[in-house]
Amino acid sequence: MLFTLIALLLTGLLAGVLAGLLGIGGGLVIVPALTWILLSQDASADIAVPMAVATSLGTMLMTSASAIWFHDRRGGVDWACVARLAPAVALGALAGAWLAVSIPGPWLARVFALIAGLIGLRMLLAASTHVAQTMPWPRGWYLFGPLIGAVSAMIGIGGGSFNVPYLARNGYPMVKAVAIASTCGWPIALGGVIGFLVLGGSQVEHPLSFGYLYGPGLLIIGIAGMIGAPAGVALAHRLPHQRLKRIFGLVLIAVAVRMAW
């Protein structure tokens, strides 16, 4: 029990620091760590992986709420864009939860590994995200919103890795793109959590779980993530951002290989 508590606490702190430091979703850290913790508790892979994904989304209901407040206070959120994109990503997230439950656990781990590896490769190689010189508007939101929501919810991330490049290519400055993406992380998390709760009501038999949501992980990782994020923001102003991004890209590729294995 003490081991689980420490592991959950460290996972939440690390996810929060990396979210503040590099602007990445905590799910890229939480899902593999929580999968390992649940497997160590003798959960099967078919249960452990979707539980890790669902719990990761649940923690984002807390962390995204604080991020929205932070960005909105500084006028960074374009609510007209959010009004169109948020329902679309939430609808996609419901579908993503269904896909995550439908795919066998080992294959879901490989899907996570593939997408995490691609994100890591992009962080390793890309110098920066190009902002298109065009009028800011979420073009094709009715297509890209559900797609981004579905893929994000299926692997337990907030969608910033997809939403930020999408918004930048539609003319949004990086500050606004990050703020809008952070805001849309909440409806992705909400849609995914609702889907996992409904789908897992009669399928999951695990101590302290609510459907596919793992109670201790939800509470401890969520709170620790909220504590770690401000420290990450402070470090972001002192450490070389691009070098750190490339280092984490390498780490993410290594995590992806381990999840695939």
N, C-alpha and C positions, 0 to 999 in steps of 0.2 A: 504493500500500500504506500509506504514512504517513497519507494523507488518510483512508482507511478506518479505520485504528487510532484516529486522533483523534476521528473521528465516532462510532465505537462507544463510546469512553471517555466522551465528553461526553453521549451518550445515556444511558448507564448511570448517570452521576452525577446528571443531571437527573431521571431516573426515580426514583432512590433518594431524592433530596431531596424531591421532590413527594410520594412515598409517606409519608415521615416527617412532612412538613409538613401535608399535607391528608388523609392517610389514604386516598389513591386508589391503585388498582392501577397499577403501572408500565407495563402493557401499553398504556394510553391514550397514552403517550408513545413506547414502544418500537416498536409496530406501524407507525405512519406514518413514523417516522425510519428504521427498518430497511427498509421498503418502498422508500423513496427511495434508500437506500444500495445495495440489491440492483439496482434499476432502473439506477442509475449504472454498475453492473458488467455491463450488457447482459443481465440476466435478463429474461425475459418477465413480463408482469403475471400470467399464469396460474401462474407459479412463485414470483415475488417476494412476492406477498401471502400465500399460505399458508405460505411459508417464514418470513416475518416473524411471523405468528401463532404458528407452532410454536415458533420460537426464543424469542419472548416468554414462552410457557408454560414453556419449559425454564429460563429464568433464574429463574422463580418457585420452582423446586425449591430453589434456594439462598436466595433472599430470604425465602420463606415459612418455611423451617426456622428461620431466626434469629428471625423474628417470633413463631413458636410458642413458642420457648424463652423469649423476653422476656415474653410474656403469661402463660405457665404459671407462671413464677417468682412472679408477682404474684397468682396464684390467679384469673385472669380467665377461664380456659377451662372451660366446662361440658362435661365429657367425655361425660356421658350424652346431651347434645344432639348432640355431634360423632359419637358412635357411630351415631346414626341418619342424620344428614345427610351425613356424609362418603362412605359407599358410594353414596348416591343421586346426589351431585354428580359422583362419579368415573364412574359409569355414564353419566350425561348427557354428561360431557366426552368420552367415547369416541364418542358419537353426534355431538357437536359437531365433532370432528376429521374425521369422515366427511363431514359437511355442508360443512365448509370446503374439503375437497379436491374435493367434487362440484360446487360452485358455481364458475363461471368467475371468474378473478382480478379483473377489473374489477367484477363484480357483488358479489364478496366485499368489495371495498373500499367499495362503496356501502352494504352491510349494516353494516360497521364505522362508516361515516360516520353512518348513521342512528342507531345505538345510542349512539355517542359524542356526537352532537349532542343527543340526549335527555338523556343524563347531564349534559352541559354546561349545558343549559337548566335542569335541576333544580338544579344547583349555583348557577346565576345567580339563580334566583327563590326557591327554598325557604329559609325562615329556619332550620329545623331539622327533624330527623326526629322524628315523634311516637312516644312510647313508650306502648303500650296498657296500661291498668290491668287486667291479667289475669295469671293464673298462668303463669309462664314455661314454655313447652313448644313444640317445633317442630311445630305443627299442620300437617297436610297435607304433611309432609316427603317422603312417597313420590311426591307430584306436583310440588311446587315444587323439590325437590332436583335431579331429572333435568333439569327445565326450566332452572334457574339454571346447572347445570353445562354443558348443551349450548350455551346462548347465550354463556356466558363463554369456553368453549374455542373456539367458532367465531370469536370476534374477538380471542382472545389475552389475556384479562384474568383476574384472580383471583376475580372474582365478588363482591367486597365491595360494589360499587355496588348489587347486587341483594340480597345476603344480609343486609346491615345493616338496610335498611328492613323486610325480611321478618321478621327476628328481633325488631326493635323492635315491630312490630305483633303479635307473639306474646308480648309481655310482658317481653322481656329488656332490662335497663338498657343504656344505650349502651355502657358500658365492656365489658360481657360480650358484647354484640352484635358489637362490633368484634373482640374477642378470638376469638370463635367463627368469625366470617367470615374472619379471617386464618388460622386453623387449617384451615378448609375450603378455603382457596386452594391448599394443598399437594395434596390428592387431585384437585382440578380440574386442576392442572398435570400431575400424574402420569398421570391418565386421558387427557388431551389429548396428552401427549408419546408415550405408548404407541401411541395411535391414529395419530399422524402418522408415527412410525417404521415401523409396520407398513404403512401405506398408501403411504408414499413410498419404500419400499425399491427399487423398480424403475422409479419414475417420474421421479425427480429426478436430473439430471446437472449438478451445480454443484460447483466446486472447494471442498474442505474442508467438504462437507455430509454429514450422516448422515440419509438420508431427507430430510424437510423441515427438519431441524435444521441451522442454519448455525453451524458450529463456532466460528469467531472471535467471532461475535455472542454465542453462548451463554456463552463463557468471559469475555470482556471486559466485556460489559454486566452479567453476573451479579455479577462481583467489584466492579465500579464501583458497582453499585446497593447492594451491602452496605456499601460505604464511605460512600456519599452519604446513606443512610437516617438514621444517627445525627445528621448535621448538620441534616437536616430536622426531626427531633424537637426538637433544641435551638432551632431557629428558631421552632418552633411555640409555644414558651413566651414568645417576645419580640415576635412580630408579630401584627397584628390578623387573627385566623383567618377571620372571616366575609368581610371585605373581600378577602382573598387568595383565598378560595373563589370569590367572584363574578368576580374577575379571571381565574382559571383557567377558570371556566365560559365566559367570552368567548373565551379562547384555544382551548378545546376545540371550541367551535362553529366557529371559524375553521379549525381543523385538519379538522373534519368536512366543511366545505364544500370544502376543498382535496382531500381523499380522494375525495369524491363526484365532483369535476370530473375 
